Amino acid sequence: MFTIVKQVVNWEDNLYIIKRTLKEDTFPADFAQEYKDYIGADVILKKNGLYYFCQKIEEAQLVEEEQYV
């Protein structure tokens, strides 16, 4: 058995899963948008020379309420 570890970041009162992290100096900036779409990320954050390709965690919604008797 193995464990999958996901990094989560809080940005502008939303939670995001970090899908990929790439160094800014080794990744062409003009390719960032295309790469974001390719990996299915919602937003690109940049901090301390790194690009963070992130996917927003949507709020949980009640689909159907079950009644227990």
N, CA, C and O atoms as a Tripos MOL2 file, in Angstrom:
@<TRIPOS>MOLECULE
protein
  276   275    69     0     0
PROTEIN
NO_CHARGES

@<TRIPOS>ATOM
      1 N           0.8420   -1.1750    0.0000 N.3       1 MET1
      2 CA          0.0000    0.0000    0.0000 C.3       1 MET1
      3 C           0.8840    1.2340    0.0000 C.2       1 MET1
      4 O           1.9880    1.2080    0.5440 O.2       1 MET1
      5 N           0.4160    2.2990   -0.5960 N.am      2 PHE2
      6 CA          1.1840    3.5300   -0.6460 C.3       2 PHE2
      7 C           0.2860    4.7180   -0.3360 C.2       2 PHE2
      8 O          -0.9400    4.6110   -0.3750 O.2       2 PHE2
      9 N           0.8980    5.8340   -0.0330 N.am      3 THR3
     10 CA          0.1710    7.0480    0.3010 C.3       3 THR3
     11 C           0.4540    8.1110   -0.7500 C.2       3 THR3
     12 O           1.6050    8.3270   -1.1290 O.2       3 THR3
     13 N          -0.5840    8.7660   -1.2120 N.am      4 ILE4
     14 CA         -0.4280    9.8720   -2.1480 C.3       4 ILE4
     15 C          -0.5070   11.1630   -1.3440 C.2       4 ILE4
     16 O          -1.5050   11.4290   -0.6740 O.2       4 ILE4
     17 N           0.5410   11.9500   -1.4160 N.am      5 VAL5
     18 CA          0.5980   13.2080   -0.6830 C.3       5 VAL5
     19 C           0.3150   14.3500   -1.6550 C.2       5 VAL5
     20 O           0.9420   14.4500   -2.7090 O.2       5 VAL5
     21 N          -0.6270   15.2020   -1.2920 N.am      6 LYS6
     22 CA         -0.9580   16.3520   -2.1180 C.3       6 LYS6
     23 C          -0.7000   17.6110   -1.3150 C.2       6 LYS6
     24 O          -1.0570   17.7070   -0.1410 O.2       6 LYS6
     25 N          -0.0750   18.5700   -1.9690 N.am      7 GLN7
     26 CA          0.1470   19.8550   -1.3280 C.3       7 GLN7
     27 C          -1.0410   20.7530   -1.6310 C.2       7 GLN7
     28 O          -1.5260   20.8020   -2.7620 O.2       7 GLN7
     29 N          -1.5010   21.4610   -0.6110 N.am      8 VAL8
     30 CA         -2.6310   22.3660   -0.7510 C.3       8 VAL8
     31 C          -2.1860   23.7650   -0.3370 C.2       8 VAL8
     32 O          -1.4610   23.9410    0.6420 O.2       8 VAL8
     33 N          -2.6410   24.7610   -1.1110 N.am      9 VAL9
     34 CA         -2.3050   26.1460   -0.8040 C.3       9 VAL9
     35 C          -3.6020   26.9410   -0.6850 C.2       9 VAL9
     36 O          -4.5600   26.6980   -1.4200 O.2       9 VAL9
     37 N          -3.6220   27.8960    0.2520 N.am     10 ASN10
     38 CA         -4.7610   28.7840    0.4400 C.3      10 ASN10
     39 C          -4.4080   30.1060   -0.2250 C.2      10 ASN10
     40 O          -3.4370   30.7570    0.1620 O.2      10 ASN10
     41 N          -5.1910   30.5080   -1.2240 N.am     11 TRP11
     42 CA         -4.9460   31.7570   -1.9510 C.3      11 TRP11
     43 C          -6.2700   32.4410   -2.2010 C.2      11 TRP11
     44 O          -7.1800   31.8420   -2.7740 O.2      11 TRP11
     45 N          -6.3900   33.6870   -1.7780 N.am     12 GLU12
     46 CA         -7.6010   34.4930   -1.9220 C.3      12 GLU12
     47 C          -8.8400   33.7420   -1.4090 C.2      12 GLU12
     48 O          -9.8630   33.6690   -2.0900 O.2      12 GLU12
     49 N          -8.7250   33.1930   -0.2090 N.am     13 ASP13
     50 CA         -9.8170   32.4720    0.4680 C.3      13 ASP13
     51 C         -10.3160   31.2550   -0.2930 C.2      13 ASP13
     52 O         -11.4590   30.8410   -0.0990 O.2      13 ASP13
     53 N          -9.5020   30.6790   -1.1390 N.am     14 ASN14
     54 CA         -9.8190   29.4320   -1.8420 C.3      14 ASN14
     55 C          -8.6880   28.4460   -1.6100 C.2      14 ASN14
     56 O          -7.5420   28.8410   -1.3990 O.2      14 ASN14
     57 N          -9.0170   27.1600   -1.6500 N.am     15 LEU15
     58 CA         -8.0040   26.1200   -1.5120 C.3      15 LEU15
     59 C          -7.6810   25.5480   -2.8860 C.2      15 LEU15
     60 O          -8.5760   25.3280   -3.7010 O.2      15 LEU15
     61 N          -6.3940   25.3090   -3.1380 N.am     16 TYR16
     62 CA         -5.9260   24.7740   -4.4050 C.3      16 TYR16
     63 C          -4.9810   23.6080   -4.1600 C.2      16 TYR16
     64 O          -4.1680   23.6450   -3.2370 O.2      16 TYR16
     65 N          -5.0860   22.5770   -4.9820 N.am     17 ILE17
     66 CA         -4.1310   21.4760   -4.9800 C.3      17 ILE17
     67 C          -3.0170   21.8500   -5.9460 C.2      17 ILE17
     68 O          -3.2910   22.2420   -7.0800 O.2      17 ILE17
     69 N          -1.7750   21.7360   -5.5180 N.am     18 ILE18
     70 CA         -0.6410   22.0040   -6.3940 C.3      18 ILE18
     71 C          -0.4050   20.7660   -7.2470 C.2      18 ILE18
     72 O          -0.0310   19.7080   -6.7410 O.2      18 ILE18
     73 N          -0.6290   20.9140   -8.5510 N.am     19 LYS19
     74 CA         -0.4710   19.7910   -9.4730 C.3      19 LYS19
     75 C           0.9750   19.6500   -9.9470 C.2      19 LYS19
     76 O           1.4800   18.5340  -10.0670 O.2      19 LYS19
     77 N           1.6380   20.7650  -10.2150 N.am     20 ARG20
     78 CA          3.0370   20.7580  -10.6640 C.3      20 ARG20
     79 C           3.7320   22.0080  -10.1370 C.2      20 ARG20
     80 O           3.1110   23.0590   -9.9790 O.2      20 ARG20
     81 N           5.0110   21.8810   -9.8720 N.am     21 THR21
     82 CA          5.8600   23.0020   -9.4900 C.3      21 THR21
     83 C           7.0690   22.9890  -10.4150 C.2      21 THR21
     84 O           7.7620   21.9780  -10.5290 O.2      21 THR21
     85 N           7.3180   24.1220  -11.0760 N.am     22 LEU22
     86 CA          8.4410   24.2170  -12.0130 C.3      22 LEU22
     87 C           9.2290   25.4860  -11.7420 C.2      22 LEU22
     88 O           8.6620   26.5140  -11.3730 O.2      22 LEU22
     89 N          10.5430   25.4060  -11.9270 N.am     23 LYS23
     90 CA         11.4010   26.5720  -11.7500 C.3      23 LYS23
     91 C          11.1640   27.5650  -12.8790 C.2      23 LYS23
     92 O          11.0820   27.1930  -14.0500 O.2      23 LYS23
     93 N          11.0570   28.8250  -12.5040 N.am     24 GLU24
     94 CA         10.7900   29.8870  -13.4770 C.3      24 GLU24
     95 C          11.9010   30.0110  -14.5160 C.2      24 GLU24
     96 O          11.6190   30.2530  -15.6890 O.2      24 GLU24
     97 N          13.1470   29.8500  -14.1070 N.am     25 ASP25
     98 CA         14.2660   30.0380  -15.0360 C.3      25 ASP25
     99 C          14.4840   28.8530  -15.9850 C.2      25 ASP25
    100 O          15.2660   28.9580  -16.9290 O.2      25 ASP25
    101 N          13.8020   27.7330  -15.7440 N.am     26 THR26
    102 CA         13.9480   26.5740  -16.6390 C.3      26 THR26
    103 C          12.6950   26.3000  -17.4610 C.2      26 THR26
    104 O          12.6380   25.3250  -18.2110 O.2      26 THR26
    105 N          11.6870   27.1660  -17.3170 N.am     27 PHE27
    106 CA         10.4210   26.9640  -18.0060 C.3      27 PHE27
    107 C          10.0600   28.2330  -18.7840 C.2      27 PHE27
    108 O          10.0170   29.3130  -18.1960 O.2      27 PHE27
    109 N           9.8020   28.1310  -20.0820 N.am     28 PRO28
    110 CA          9.4840   29.3310  -20.8710 C.3      28 PRO28
    111 C           8.1170   29.9140  -20.4900 C.2      28 PRO28
    112 O           7.1110   29.2050  -20.4950 O.2      28 PRO28
    113 N           8.0910   31.2000  -20.1630 N.am     29 ALA29
    114 CA          6.8690   31.8620  -19.7080 C.3      29 ALA29
    115 C           5.7690   31.8420  -20.7660 C.2      29 ALA29
    116 O           4.5890   31.7750  -20.4230 O.2      29 ALA29
    117 N           6.1340   31.8980  -22.0370 N.am     30 ASP30
    118 CA          5.1250   31.9120  -23.0930 C.3      30 ASP30
    119 C           4.4600   30.5480  -23.2800 C.2      30 ASP30
    120 O           3.4640   30.4460  -23.9970 O.2      30 ASP30
    121 N           4.9870   29.5100  -22.6570 N.am     31 PHE31
    122 CA          4.4110   28.1670  -22.7380 C.3      31 PHE31
    123 C           3.5420   27.8400  -21.5140 C.2      31 PHE31
    124 O           2.8840   26.7990  -21.4790 O.2      31 PHE31
    125 N           3.5420   28.7220  -20.5230 N.am     32 ALA32
    126 CA          2.8590   28.4510  -19.2540 C.3      32 ALA32
    127 C           1.3530   28.2320  -19.4270 C.2      32 ALA32
    128 O           0.8020   27.2920  -18.8560 O.2      32 ALA32
    129 N           0.6930   29.0720  -20.1930 N.am     33 GLN33
    130 CA         -0.7550   28.9410  -20.3790 C.3      33 GLN33
    131 C          -1.1130   27.6300  -21.0760 C.2      33 GLN33
    132 O          -2.0580   26.9480  -20.6780 O.2      33 GLN33
    133 N          -0.3660   27.2840  -22.1030 N.am     34 GLU34
    134 CA         -0.6090   26.0350  -22.8290 C.3      34 GLU34
    135 C          -0.3800   24.8250  -21.9160 C.2      34 GLU34
    136 O          -1.1510   23.8660  -21.9470 O.2      34 GLU34
    137 N           0.6700   24.8730  -21.1140 N.am     35 TYR35
    138 CA          0.9620   23.7780  -20.1930 C.3      35 TYR35
    139 C          -0.1230   23.6720  -19.1210 C.2      35 TYR35
    140 O          -0.5080   22.5680  -18.7340 O.2      35 TYR35
    141 N          -0.6200   24.8230  -18.6380 N.am     36 LYS36
    142 CA         -1.6960   24.8460  -17.6470 C.3      36 LYS36
    143 C          -2.9220   24.1080  -18.1810 C.2      36 LYS36
    144 O          -3.5250   23.3040  -17.4710 O.2      36 LYS36
    145 N          -3.2810   24.3800  -19.4150 N.am     37 ASP37
    146 CA         -4.4210   23.7090  -20.0350 C.3      37 ASP37
    147 C          -4.1500   22.2150  -20.2280 C.2      37 ASP37
    148 O          -5.0470   21.3900  -20.0500 O.2      37 ASP37
    149 N          -2.9280   21.8760  -20.5870 N.am     38 TYR38
    150 CA         -2.5500   20.4810  -20.8310 C.3      38 TYR38
    151 C          -2.6970   19.6070  -19.5880 C.2      38 TYR38
    152 O          -3.1780   18.4770  -19.6720 O.2      38 TYR38
    153 N          -2.2810   20.1340  -18.4300 N.am     39 ILE39
    154 CA         -2.3440   19.3310  -17.1980 C.3      39 ILE39
    155 C          -3.6560   19.5100  -16.4390 C.2      39 ILE39
    156 O          -3.8670   18.8620  -15.4130 O.2      39 ILE39
    157 N          -4.5410   20.3820  -16.9280 N.am     40 GLY40
    158 CA         -5.8410   20.5670  -16.2990 C.3      40 GLY40
    159 C          -5.8150   21.4300  -15.0560 C.2      40 GLY40
    160 O          -6.6290   21.2460  -14.1520 O.2      40 GLY40
    161 N          -4.8870   22.3700  -15.0030 N.am     41 ALA41
    162 CA         -4.8140   23.2870  -13.8690 C.3      41 ALA41
    163 C          -5.7730   24.4600  -14.0980 C.2      41 ALA41
    164 O          -6.1170   24.7850  -15.2350 O.2      41 ALA41
    165 N          -6.1950   25.0840  -12.9990 N.am     42 ASP42
    166 CA         -7.0930   26.2290  -13.0760 C.3      42 ASP42
    167 C          -6.3600   27.5630  -13.0270 C.2      42 ASP42
    168 O          -6.7990   28.5490  -13.6190 O.2      42 ASP42
    169 N          -5.2440   27.5820  -12.3170 N.am     43 VAL43
    170 CA         -4.5350   28.8390  -12.0930 C.3      43 VAL43
    171 C          -3.0340   28.5740  -11.9850 C.2      43 VAL43
    172 O          -2.6030   27.4920  -11.5860 O.2      43 VAL43
    173 N          -2.2530   29.5870  -12.3510 N.am     44 ILE44
    174 CA         -0.7960   29.5240  -12.1920 C.3      44 ILE44
    175 C          -0.4030   30.5790  -11.1630 C.2      44 ILE44
    176 O          -0.7060   31.7610  -11.3290 O.2      44 ILE44
    177 N           0.2620   30.1520  -10.1150 N.am     45 LEU45
    178 CA          0.7810   31.0780   -9.1140 C.3      45 LEU45
    179 C           2.2930   31.1230   -9.2630 C.2      45 LEU45
    180 O           2.9150   30.1350   -9.6530 O.2      45 LEU45
    181 N           2.8860   32.2760   -8.9500 N.am     46 LYS46
    182 CA          4.3360   32.4200   -9.0700 C.3      46 LYS46
    183 C           4.8650   33.0380   -7.7850 C.2      46 LYS46
    184 O           4.3870   34.0820   -7.3420 O.2      46 LYS46
    185 N           5.8630   32.3790   -7.1890 N.am     47 LYS47
    186 CA          6.4630   32.8860   -5.9570 C.3      47 LYS47
    187 C           7.8680   32.3240   -5.8180 C.2      47 LYS47
    188 O           8.0990   31.1430   -6.0750 O.2      47 LYS47
    189 N           8.8000   33.1640   -5.4130 N.am     48 ASN48
    190 CA         10.1900   32.7800   -5.1430 C.3      48 ASN48
    191 C          10.8220   32.0110   -6.3070 C.2      48 ASN48
    192 O          11.5380   31.0340   -6.0910 O.2      48 ASN48
    193 N          10.5560   32.4540   -7.5420 N.am     49 GLY49
    194 CA         11.1850   31.8400   -8.7030 C.3      49 GLY49
    195 C          10.5700   30.5230   -9.1370 C.2      49 GLY49
    196 O          11.1660   29.7900   -9.9270 O.2      49 GLY49
    197 N           9.3780   30.2120   -8.6260 N.am     50 LEU50
    198 CA          8.7020   28.9650   -8.9840 C.3      50 LEU50
    199 C           7.3160   29.2470   -9.5420 C.2      50 LEU50
    200 O           6.6320   30.1750   -9.1090 O.2      50 LEU50
    201 N           6.9180   28.4380  -10.5020 N.am     51 TYR51
    202 CA          5.5400   28.4280  -10.9840 C.3      51 TYR51
    203 C           4.8120   27.2960  -10.2640 C.2      51 TYR51
    204 O           5.3270   26.1820  -10.1680 O.2      51 TYR51
    205 N           3.6280   27.5820   -9.7670 N.am     52 TYR52
    206 CA          2.7840   26.5740   -9.1410 C.3      52 TYR52
    207 C           1.5250   26.4280  -10.0060 C.2      52 TYR52
    208 O           0.7280   27.3610  -10.1070 O.2      52 TYR52
    209 N           1.3540   25.2770  -10.6150 N.am     53 PHE53
    210 CA          0.1710   24.9950  -11.4180 C.3      53 PHE53
    211 C          -0.8380   24.3290  -10.4960 C.2      53 PHE53
    212 O          -0.5900   23.2380   -9.9830 O.2      53 PHE53
    213 N          -1.9830   24.9860  -10.2820 N.am     54 CYS54
    214 CA         -2.9140   24.5600   -9.2450 C.3      54 CYS54
    215 C          -4.3180   24.3100   -9.7830 C.2      54 CYS54
    216 O          -4.7420   24.8810  -10.7880 O.2      54 CYS54
    217 N          -5.0250   23.4270   -9.0680 N.am     55 GLN55
    218 CA         -6.4190   23.1140   -9.3710 C.3      55 GLN55
    219 C          -7.2540   23.4800   -8.1580 C.2      55 GLN55
    220 O          -6.9440   23.0760   -7.0370 O.2      55 GLN55
    221 N          -8.3100   24.2440   -8.3830 N.am     56 LYS56
    222 CA         -9.1670   24.7070   -7.2880 C.3      56 LYS56
    223 C          -9.9540   23.5430   -6.6900 C.2      56 LYS56
    224 O         -10.4750   22.6900   -7.4090 O.2      56 LYS56
    225 N         -10.0280   23.5290   -5.3590 N.am     57 ILE57
    226 CA        -10.8470   22.5600   -4.6450 C.3      57 ILE57
    227 C         -12.2210   23.1920   -4.4890 C.2      57 ILE57
    228 O         -12.3760   24.1930   -3.7900 O.2      57 ILE57
    229 N         -13.2080   22.6090   -5.1350 N.am     58 GLU58
    230 CA        -14.5690   23.1340   -5.0660 C.3      58 GLU58
    231 C         -15.1910   22.8070   -3.7120 C.2      58 GLU58
    232 O         -14.8450   21.8080   -3.0800 O.2      58 GLU58
    233 N         -16.1000   23.6540   -3.2840 N.am     59 GLU59
    234 CA        -16.7930   23.4150   -2.0250 C.3      59 GLU59
    235 C         -17.7140   22.2100   -2.1580 C.2      59 GLU59
    236 O         -18.3100   21.9730   -3.2080 O.2      59 GLU59
    237 N         -17.8110   21.4750   -1.0960 N.am     60 ALA60
    238 CA        -18.6980   20.3100   -1.0920 C.3      60 ALA60
    239 C         -20.1480   20.7780   -1.1460 C.2      60 ALA60
    240 O         -20.5220   21.7680   -0.5160 O.2      60 ALA60
    241 N         -20.9480   20.0560   -1.9020 N.am     61 GLN61
    242 CA        -22.3650   20.3750   -2.0150 C.3      61 GLN61
    243 C         -23.1820   19.1440   -1.6600 C.2      61 GLN61
    244 O         -22.8110   18.0220   -2.0040 O.2      61 GLN61
    245 N         -24.2820   19.3560   -0.9800 N.am     62 LEU62
    246 CA        -25.1810   18.2770   -0.6240 C.3      62 LEU62
    247 C         -25.9540   17.8790   -1.8790 C.2      62 LEU62
    248 O         -26.6890   18.6950   -2.4350 O.2      62 LEU62
    249 N         -25.7970   16.6480   -2.3260 N.am     63 VAL63
    250 CA        -26.4480   16.1690   -3.5350 C.3      63 VAL63
    251 C         -27.8420   15.6620   -3.2040 C.2      63 VAL63
    252 O         -28.8150   16.0380   -3.8570 O.2      63 VAL63
    253 N         -27.9380   14.8250   -2.2100 N.am     64 GLU64
    254 CA        -29.2300   14.2650   -1.8290 C.3      64 GLU64
    255 C         -29.1960   13.9680   -0.3420 C.2      64 GLU64
    256 O         -28.2650   13.3310    0.1510 O.2      64 GLU64
    257 N         -30.1880   14.4200    0.3550 N.am     65 GLU65
    258 CA        -30.2480   14.1850    1.7940 C.3      65 GLU65
    259 C         -31.0120   12.8920    2.0500 C.2      65 GLU65
    260 O         -32.1510   12.7330    1.6100 O.2      65 GLU65
    261 N         -30.3710   11.9690    2.7680 N.am     66 GLU66
    262 CA        -31.0130   10.7130    3.1100 C.3      66 GLU66
    263 C         -31.6420   10.8270    4.4860 C.2      66 GLU66
    264 O         -31.0880   11.4450    5.3940 O.2      66 GLU66
    265 N         -32.7970   10.2250    4.6180 N.am     67 GLN67
    266 CA        -33.4710   10.2450    5.9170 C.3      67 GLN67
    267 C         -33.3960    8.8410    6.5070 C.2      67 GLN67
    268 O         -33.7780    7.8570    5.8730 O.2      67 GLN67
    269 N         -32.8970    8.7780    7.7290 N.am     68 TYR68
    270 CA        -32.8010    7.5070    8.4320 C.3      68 TYR68
    271 C         -33.8950    7.4480    9.4880 C.2      68 TYR68
    272 O         -34.1040    8.3990   10.2410 O.2      68 TYR68
    273 N         -34.5690    6.3470    9.5290 N.am     69 VAL69
    274 CA        -35.6660    6.1870   10.5020 C.3      69 VAL69
    275 C         -35.2540    5.2130   11.5690 C.2      69 VAL69
    276 O         -36.0300    4.9360   12.4840 O.2      69 VAL69
@<TRIPOS>BOND
     1     1     2 1
     2     2     3 1
     3     3     4 2
     4     3     5 am
     5     5     6 1
     6     6     7 1
     7     7     8 2
     8     7     9 am
     9     9    10 1
    10    10    11 1
    11    11    12 2
    12    11    13 am
    13    13    14 1
    14    14    15 1
    15    15    16 2
    16    15    17 am
    17    17    18 1
    18    18    19 1
    19    19    20 2
    20    19    21 am
    21    21    22 1
    22    22    23 1
    23    23    24 2
    24    23    25 am
    25    25    26 1
    26    26    27 1
    27    27    28 2
    28    27    29 am
    29    29    30 1
    30    30    31 1
    31    31    32 2
    32    31    33 am
    33    33    34 1
    34    34    35 1
    35    35    36 2
    36    35    37 am
    37    37    38 1
    38    38    39 1
    39    39    40 2
    40    39    41 am
    41    41    42 1
    42    42    43 1
    43    43    44 2
    44    43    45 am
    45    45    46 1
    46    46    47 1
    47    47    48 2
    48    47    49 am
    49    49    50 1
    50    50    51 1
    51    51    52 2
    52    51    53 am
    53    53    54 1
    54    54    55 1
    55    55    56 2
    56    55    57 am
    57    57    58 1
    58    58    59 1
    59    59    60 2
    60    59    61 am
    61    61    62 1
    62    62    63 1
    63    63    64 2
    64    63    65 am
    65    65    66 1
    66    66    67 1
    67    67    68 2
    68    67    69 am
    69    69    70 1
    70    70    71 1
    71    71    72 2
    72    71    73 am
    73    73    74 1
    74    74    75 1
    75    75    76 2
    76    75    77 am
    77    77    78 1
    78    78    79 1
    79    79    80 2
    80    79    81 am
    81    81    82 1
    82    82    83 1
    83    83    84 2
    84    83    85 am
    85    85    86 1
    86    86    87 1
    87    87    88 2
    88    87    89 am
    89    89    90 1
    90    90    91 1
    91    91    92 2
    92    91    93 am
    93    93    94 1
    94    94    95 1
    95    95    96 2
    96    95    97 am
    97    97    98 1
    98    98    99 1
    99    99   100 2
   100    99   101 am
   101   101   102 1
   102   102   103 1
   103   103   104 2
   104   103   105 am
   105   105   106 1
   106   106   107 1
   107   107   108 2
   108   107   109 am
   109   109   110 1
   110   110   111 1
   111   111   112 2
   112   111   113 am
   113   113   114 1
   114   114   115 1
   115   115   116 2
   116   115   117 am
   117   117   118 1
   118   118   119 1
   119   119   120 2
   120   119   121 am
   121   121   122 1
   122   122   123 1
   123   123   124 2
   124   123   125 am
   125   125   126 1
   126   126   127 1
   127   127   128 2
   128   127   129 am
   129   129   130 1
   130   130   131 1
   131   131   132 2
   132   131   133 am
   133   133   134 1
   134   134   135 1
   135   135   136 2
   136   135   137 am
   137   137   138 1
   138   138   139 1
   139   139   140 2
   140   139   141 am
   141   141   142 1
   142   142   143 1
   143   143   144 2
   144   143   145 am
   145   145   146 1
   146   146   147 1
   147   147   148 2
   148   147   149 am
   149   149   150 1
   150   150   151 1
   151   151   152 2
   152   151   153 am
   153   153   154 1
   154   154   155 1
   155   155   156 2
   156   155   157 am
   157   157   158 1
   158   158   159 1
   159   159   160 2
   160   159   161 am
   161   161   162 1
   162   162   163 1
   163   163   164 2
   164   163   165 am
   165   165   166 1
   166   166   167 1
   167   167   168 2
   168   167   169 am
   169   169   170 1
   170   170   171 1
   171   171   172 2
   172   171   173 am
   173   173   174 1
   174   174   175 1
   175   175   176 2
   176   175   177 am
   177   177   178 1
   178   178   179 1
   179   179   180 2
   180   179   181 am
   181   181   182 1
   182   182   183 1
   183   183   184 2
   184   183   185 am
   185   185   186 1
   186   186   187 1
   187   187   188 2
   188   187   189 am
   189   189   190 1
   190   190   191 1
   191   191   192 2
   192   191   193 am
   193   193   194 1
   194   194   195 1
   195   195   196 2
   196   195   197 am
   197   197   198 1
   198   198   199 1
   199   199   200 2
   200   199   201 am
   201   201   202 1
   202   202   203 1
   203   203   204 2
   204   203   205 am
   205   205   206 1
   206   206   207 1
   207   207   208 2
   208   207   209 am
   209   209   210 1
   210   210   211 1
   211   211   212 2
   212   211   213 am
   213   213   214 1
   214   214   215 1
   215   215   216 2
   216   215   217 am
   217   217   218 1
   218   218   219 1
   219   219   220 2
   220   219   221 am
   221   221   222 1
   222   222   223 1
   223   223   224 2
   224   223   225 am
   225   225   226 1
   226   226   227 1
   227   227   228 2
   228   227   229 am
   229   229   230 1
   230   230   231 1
   231   231   232 2
   232   231   233 am
   233   233   234 1
   234   234   235 1
   235   235   236 2
   236   235   237 am
   237   237   238 1
   238   238   239 1
   239   239   240 2
   240   239   241 am
   241   241   242 1
   242   242   243 1
   243   243   244 2
   244   243   245 am
   245   245   246 1
   246   246   247 1
   247   247   248 2
   248   247   249 am
   249   249   250 1
   250   250   251 1
   251   251   252 2
   252   251   253 am
   253   253   254 1
   254   254   255 1
   255   255   256 2
   256   255   257 am
   257   257   258 1
   258   258   259 1
   259   259   260 2
   260   259   261 am
   261   261   262 1
   262   262   263 1
   263   263   264 2
   264   263   265 am
   265   265   266 1
   266   266   267 1
   267   267   268 2
   268   267   269 am
   269   269   270 1
   270   270   271 1
   271   271   272 2
   272   271   273 am
   273   273   274 1
   274   274   275 1
   275   275   276 2
@<TRIPOS>SUBSTRUCTURE
     1 MET1         2 RESIDUE 1 A MET
     2 PHE2         6 RESIDUE 1 A PHE
     3 THR3        10 RESIDUE 1 A THR
     4 ILE4        14 RESIDUE 1 A ILE
     5 VAL5        18 RESIDUE 1 A VAL
     6 LYS6        22 RESIDUE 1 A LYS
     7 GLN7        26 RESIDUE 1 A GLN
     8 VAL8        30 RESIDUE 1 A VAL
     9 VAL9        34 RESIDUE 1 A VAL
    10 ASN10       38 RESIDUE 1 A ASN
    11 TRP11       42 RESIDUE 1 A TRP
    12 GLU12       46 RESIDUE 1 A GLU
    13 ASP13       50 RESIDUE 1 A ASP
    14 ASN14       54 RESIDUE 1 A ASN
    15 LEU15       58 RESIDUE 1 A LEU
    16 TYR16       62 RESIDUE 1 A TYR
    17 ILE17       66 RESIDUE 1 A ILE
    18 ILE18       70 RESIDUE 1 A ILE
    19 LYS19       74 RESIDUE 1 A LYS
    20 ARG20       78 RESIDUE 1 A ARG
    21 THR21       82 RESIDUE 1 A THR
    22 LEU22       86 RESIDUE 1 A LEU
    23 LYS23       90 RESIDUE 1 A LYS
    24 GLU24       94 RESIDUE 1 A GLU
    25 ASP25       98 RESIDUE 1 A ASP
    26 THR26      102 RESIDUE 1 A THR
    27 PHE27      106 RESIDUE 1 A PHE
    28 PRO28      110 RESIDUE 1 A PRO
    29 ALA29      114 RESIDUE 1 A ALA
    30 ASP30      118 RESIDUE 1 A ASP
    31 PHE31      122 RESIDUE 1 A PHE
    32 ALA32      126 RESIDUE 1 A ALA
    33 GLN33      130 RESIDUE 1 A GLN
    34 GLU34      134 RESIDUE 1 A GLU
    35 TYR35      138 RESIDUE 1 A TYR
    36 LYS36      142 RESIDUE 1 A LYS
    37 ASP37      146 RESIDUE 1 A ASP
    38 TYR38      150 RESIDUE 1 A TYR
    39 ILE39      154 RESIDUE 1 A ILE
    40 GLY40      158 RESIDUE 1 A GLY
    41 ALA41      162 RESIDUE 1 A ALA
    42 ASP42      166 RESIDUE 1 A ASP
    43 VAL43      170 RESIDUE 1 A VAL
    44 ILE44      174 RESIDUE 1 A ILE
    45 LEU45      178 RESIDUE 1 A LEU
    46 LYS46      182 RESIDUE 1 A LYS
    47 LYS47      186 RESIDUE 1 A LYS
    48 ASN48      190 RESIDUE 1 A ASN
    49 GLY49      194 RESIDUE 1 A GLY
    50 LEU50      198 RESIDUE 1 A LEU
    51 TYR51      202 RESIDUE 1 A TYR
    52 TYR52      206 RESIDUE 1 A TYR
    53 PHE53      210 RESIDUE 1 A PHE
    54 CYS54      214 RESIDUE 1 A CYS
    55 GLN55      218 RESIDUE 1 A GLN
    56 LYS56      222 RESIDUE 1 A LYS
    57 ILE57      226 RESIDUE 1 A ILE
    58 GLU58      230 RESIDUE 1 A GLU
    59 GLU59      234 RESIDUE 1 A GLU
    60 ALA60      238 RESIDUE 1 A ALA
    61 GLN61      242 RESIDUE 1 A GLN
    62 LEU62      246 RESIDUE 1 A LEU
    63 VAL63      250 RESIDUE 1 A VAL
    64 GLU64      254 RESIDUE 1 A GLU
    65 GLU65      258 RESIDUE 1 A GLU
    66 GLU66      262 RESIDUE 1 A GLU
    67 GLN67      266 RESIDUE 1 A GLN
    68 TYR68      270 RESIDUE 1 A TYR
    69 VAL69      274 RESIDUE 1 A VAL
